[in-house]
Amino acid sequence: MAKVKFFIDGYQLEGNDTDTVLNIARANDIFIPAICYLNRCSPTLACRICLVEADGKQVFACNAKPKEGMQIVTNSEEIKTERKAIMQAYDINHPLECGVCDKSGECELQNKTLEFGVTAQKFMAKEQNREIKNWGVIQYDPSLCILCEKCVHTCNEIIGDDAIEIKVGGYKSQIGPKNSETLDCTLCGECIAVCPVGALVSTGFKYASNAWELKRVPSACAHCSSACGLYYEFKHTKTEAI
């Protein structure tokens, strides 16, 4: 591991040559967009939104390592055009149910669609029959899933349950229990927490509230003795006399 100096949009940064361009940029308050990236997991290269130019070549910031003197551009006109096309592809056949979706208001797909100015759709694909799956306290809607793989990597690499995987099938691909039809896990709910859209939700929470109605309070996970920091979200509606 060695320190290298490189440039992002003209600003000189220093970081380890084993770290990713995305991590170093965000640590220095330079924002590079990404949907699928989690800094404690291996990069999935699923969303491709973190596309940048490094010394004139297009690379993905979540996977690229910095080199001495490297010149990185994050918002060239070509990069903007590519990102917009990527978002158009993500929006193909995505149900327009933001008014009732539990993730509306904090949905990454919703945010990036607006951010990159996707106002019309020029791509199309054959509609697929995607049945909603109920796994006890967890419900999965494959029609909303964008296959970012955040849930899979969180379950497998952070939690260690190794309970879910990508069921590969081209345009029919979706998330599913690993080696089984039923979900065999500790029901920690972290897959729900990292889902950037409304594909994974708590069965008891669905249609119960909107994102902007919730308040967050800090707490600690009781899953093990590590007591990792987390937030609870709650909605206070009324006080009833006992």
C-alpha positions as CSV (number, residue, x, y, z in Angstrom):
1,M,0.0,0.0,0.0
2,A,1.4,3.4,-1.0
3,K,0.2,7.0,-1.0
4,V,-0.6,8.5,-4.4
5,K,-1.6,12.0,-5.5
6,F,-4.1,12.4,-8.2
7,F,-6.7,14.9,-9.4
8,I,-10.5,14.9,-9.6
9,D,-12.1,17.8,-11.5
10,G,-8.9,19.8,-11.0
11,Y,-8.6,19.2,-7.2
12,Q,-5.6,17.4,-5.9
13,L,-6.3,14.5,-3.6
14,E,-4.1,12.0,-1.8
15,G,-5.1,8.5,-0.9
16,N,-3.9,4.9,-0.7
17,D,-3.4,3.1,-4.0
18,T,-5.5,0.2,-2.7
19,D,-8.6,2.3,-2.0
20,T,-11.2,3.1,-4.6
21,V,-11.6,6.4,-6.4
22,L,-15.2,6.6,-5.2
23,N,-14.2,6.2,-1.5
24,I,-11.4,8.8,-1.7
25,A,-13.6,11.3,-3.5
26,R,-16.4,11.0,-1.0
27,A,-14.0,11.2,1.9
28,N,-12.9,14.6,0.5
29,D,-16.5,15.9,-0.1
30,I,-16.5,15.3,-3.8
31,F,-19.7,13.5,-4.7
32,I,-19.7,10.9,-7.4
33,P,-23.2,9.3,-7.8
34,A,-23.8,5.6,-7.3
35,I,-26.8,3.4,-6.5
36,C,-25.3,0.0,-5.9
37,Y,-22.2,0.9,-3.9
38,L,-21.7,0.1,-0.2
39,N,-18.3,0.9,1.3
40,R,-18.1,-2.2,3.5
41,C,-18.9,-4.6,0.6
42,S,-17.1,-5.6,-2.6
43,P,-18.1,-3.5,-5.6
44,T,-20.9,-5.1,-7.7
45,L,-20.5,-2.9,-10.8
46,A,-24.3,-3.2,-11.1
47,C,-25.6,0.3,-11.5
48,R,-22.7,1.8,-13.6
49,I,-23.8,5.3,-12.5
50,C,-20.3,6.0,-11.0
51,L,-18.9,6.2,-14.5
52,V,-16.0,8.7,-14.7
53,E,-13.1,9.5,-17.1
54,A,-9.6,8.6,-15.9
55,D,-6.8,9.9,-18.1
56,G,-9.3,10.0,-21.0
57,K,-10.7,6.5,-20.5
58,Q,-14.1,5.6,-19.0
59,V,-13.9,3.7,-15.7
60,F,-16.2,2.9,-12.8
61,A,-15.1,4.9,-9.7
62,C,-16.4,2.1,-7.3
63,N,-13.8,-0.3,-8.7
64,A,-11.0,1.9,-10.1
65,K,-7.8,2.5,-8.0
66,P,-6.0,5.8,-8.2
67,K,-2.6,6.2,-9.8
68,E,0.1,8.8,-9.3
69,G,-0.8,11.9,-11.3
70,M,-4.1,10.5,-12.6
71,Q,-6.6,13.1,-14.0
72,I,-10.2,12.2,-13.3
73,V,-13.3,14.0,-14.7
74,T,-16.6,13.3,-13.1
75,N,-19.1,15.4,-15.1
76,S,-18.1,15.8,-18.8
77,E,-20.9,16.1,-21.3
78,E,-20.2,12.5,-22.5
79,I,-20.4,11.2,-18.9
80,K,-23.7,13.1,-18.4
81,T,-25.1,11.6,-21.6
82,E,-24.1,8.0,-20.5
83,R,-25.6,8.4,-17.1
84,K,-28.9,9.6,-18.5
85,A,-29.0,6.6,-20.9
86,I,-28.3,4.3,-17.9
87,M,-31.1,5.8,-16.0
88,Q,-33.5,5.4,-19.0
89,A,-32.5,1.7,-19.1
90,Y,-33.2,1.4,-15.4
91,D,-36.7,3.0,-15.8
92,I,-37.8,0.5,-18.4
93,N,-41.2,-1.0,-17.3
94,H,-40.6,0.2,-13.7
95,P,-44.1,0.5,-12.2
96,L,-45.2,4.1,-11.9
97,E,-46.7,3.7,-8.4
98,C,-44.7,6.3,-6.5
99,G,-47.9,7.6,-4.9
100,V,-48.4,4.4,-2.9
101,C,-44.8,3.0,-2.9
102,D,-43.3,2.8,0.6
103,K,-39.9,4.1,-0.7
104,S,-41.3,7.2,-2.4
105,G,-39.6,10.3,-1.1
106,E,-36.3,8.5,-0.4
107,C,-36.1,6.3,-3.5
108,E,-32.7,6.3,-5.2
109,L,-34.3,5.5,-8.6
110,Q,-36.7,8.4,-8.1
111,N,-33.9,10.7,-7.1
112,K,-31.5,9.8,-9.9
113,T,-34.2,9.9,-12.5
114,L,-34.9,13.5,-11.6
115,E,-31.2,14.4,-11.1
116,F,-30.2,13.2,-14.6
117,G,-33.2,14.8,-16.3
118,V,-34.9,11.6,-17.6
119,T,-38.3,13.1,-18.7
120,A,-39.1,10.6,-21.6
121,Q,-38.4,7.0,-22.4
122,K,-36.9,5.8,-25.7
123,F,-36.2,2.2,-24.7
124,M,-38.7,-0.6,-24.4
125,A,-38.8,-4.3,-23.4
126,K,-41.4,-7.0,-23.2
127,E,-43.3,-7.0,-20.0
128,Q,-42.7,-9.9,-17.6
129,N,-45.0,-11.5,-15.1
130,R,-43.2,-10.9,-11.8
131,E,-45.1,-12.2,-8.8
132,I,-44.7,-10.7,-5.3
133,K,-43.0,-13.0,-2.9
134,N,-43.8,-13.2,0.8
135,W,-41.0,-14.4,3.0
136,G,-42.6,-14.1,6.4
137,V,-41.8,-10.6,7.7
138,I,-40.1,-9.7,4.4
139,Q,-41.9,-9.1,1.2
140,Y,-40.1,-8.9,-2.2
141,D,-41.6,-7.3,-5.3
142,P,-39.4,-8.2,-8.3
143,S,-41.3,-5.7,-10.6
144,L,-39.7,-2.9,-8.5
145,C,-36.3,-4.5,-8.1
146,I,-33.4,-2.9,-10.1
147,L,-30.9,-5.7,-9.3
148,C,-28.4,-3.4,-7.6
149,E,-27.3,-6.4,-5.4
150,K,-27.0,-4.3,-2.3
151,C,-29.2,-6.7,-0.3
152,V,-27.3,-9.8,-1.5
153,H,-23.9,-8.3,-0.6
154,T,-25.1,-7.0,2.8
155,C,-26.6,-10.4,3.7
156,N,-23.6,-12.4,2.6
157,E,-20.6,-10.1,3.4
158,I,-21.7,-8.0,6.4
159,I,-24.4,-10.0,8.2
160,G,-23.0,-13.4,7.2
161,D,-26.4,-15.2,6.7
162,D,-25.7,-15.9,3.1
163,A,-29.4,-16.4,2.6
164,I,-30.2,-14.7,-0.7
165,E,-28.7,-14.5,-4.2
166,I,-29.3,-13.3,-7.7
167,K,-31.5,-15.8,-9.6
168,V,-29.9,-15.2,-13.0
169,G,-32.3,-15.2,-16.0
170,G,-31.5,-12.3,-18.2
171,Y,-34.3,-9.8,-18.2
172,K,-36.2,-12.1,-15.9
173,S,-33.4,-12.1,-13.2
174,Q,-34.5,-11.4,-9.6
175,I,-33.5,-11.9,-6.0
176,G,-34.4,-15.2,-4.2
177,P,-33.6,-17.4,-1.3
178,K,-30.3,-19.3,-1.7
179,N,-30.7,-23.0,-2.4
180,S,-34.3,-23.0,-1.2
181,E,-37.8,-21.7,-1.9
182,T,-38.1,-20.3,1.6
183,L,-36.0,-17.7,3.2
184,D,-33.7,-19.1,5.9
185,C,-32.1,-16.2,7.8
186,T,-32.0,-14.4,11.1
187,L,-34.6,-11.8,9.9
188,C,-32.3,-8.9,10.8
189,G,-34.0,-6.7,8.1
190,E,-30.7,-5.3,6.8
191,C,-31.7,-6.3,3.2
192,I,-34.8,-4.0,3.6
193,A,-32.7,-1.2,5.0
194,V,-30.2,-1.1,2.1
195,C,-32.8,-1.5,-0.7
196,P,-32.7,1.7,-2.7
197,V,-36.2,1.2,-4.1
198,G,-39.4,-0.4,-2.7
199,A,-38.6,-3.9,-3.8
200,L,-37.9,-5.2,-0.3
201,V,-40.2,-4.1,2.5
202,S,-41.3,-5.2,5.9
203,T,-44.6,-7.0,5.5
204,G,-46.1,-5.2,8.5
205,F,-44.9,-1.8,7.3
206,K,-46.2,-1.9,3.8
207,Y,-48.8,0.9,3.0
208,A,-48.6,2.0,6.7
209,S,-46.7,5.2,6.2
210,N,-44.7,7.6,3.9
211,A,-41.0,8.2,4.2
212,W,-41.5,11.9,4.9
213,E,-43.8,11.2,7.9
214,L,-41.1,9.2,9.8
215,K,-38.7,10.5,12.4
216,R,-35.3,8.8,13.0
217,V,-33.9,8.0,16.5
218,P,-30.4,6.5,17.1
219,S,-30.1,3.1,18.7
220,A,-28.0,0.0,18.7
221,C,-28.5,-3.4,17.0
222,A,-29.3,-6.2,19.4
223,H,-28.4,-8.9,16.9
224,C,-25.0,-9.6,18.6
225,S,-22.7,-8.2,21.3
226,S,-21.2,-5.7,18.8
227,A,-24.2,-3.3,19.2
228,C,-23.6,-1.7,15.8
229,G,-25.2,1.7,15.5
230,L,-28.5,2.0,13.7
231,Y,-31.6,4.2,13.5
232,Y,-35.2,3.4,14.2
233,E,-37.9,5.2,12.2
234,F,-41.2,5.9,13.8
235,K,-44.4,7.9,13.2
236,H,-46.2,9.4,16.1
237,T,-49.8,10.0,15.2
238,K,-51.8,10.4,18.4
239,T,-52.0,9.8,22.1
240,E,-54.7,7.6,23.5
241,A,-55.9,7.7,27.0
242,I,-55.5,4.4,28.9
